[in-house]
Amino acid sequence: MGLKDRIFLTWNYGKWLFLTGAVYNLVCTGLMLRDVSYAGFVDAFIVKVPVAAVTLLLFLSAKSRDANFFYIDLGLSPRRLIIRSLVIDFLMFFILLTTVLLVNGGEA
């Protein structure tokens, strides 16, 4: 299985985690563009953790066991797919907000 297949399967598995995370990331980016501050960056991260936890809990409760066996049969661990999805989501969060801080500056 190539890298392209792994990326596609990670997207396919964690699609709802990516989409809900992207909505939160864009909302935080929009708010940070209005009023840039380092405190806002920290507050956004503090709220991001519970939002990601609730999203993950809802995602896991809605995921069928058959879907998990599909990925296990392909040789992919559902736990690793979830971790990859969350890491990508948090990386995008930090990239967006760091870009806003670097471009617009911030108050101490």
TAPE-V772874 format. One line per field, one symbol per residue. psi: psi as a letter, one per 40 degrees, with the letter a starting at -180 (. if undefined). burial: + if it has 24 or more other ideal C-beta (glycine too) atoms within 12 Angstrom, else -. Layout:
psi = ???
burial = ???
This chain:
psi = hidddddddddddfddddddddddddddddddddghiddddddddddddddddddddddddehidddddddddeehhddddddddddddddddddddddddddeaii.
burial = --------++--++-+++-+++-++--++--+---+---++--++--+--++--++--++--+-------+----+-+--++-+++-+++-++--+++-++-------
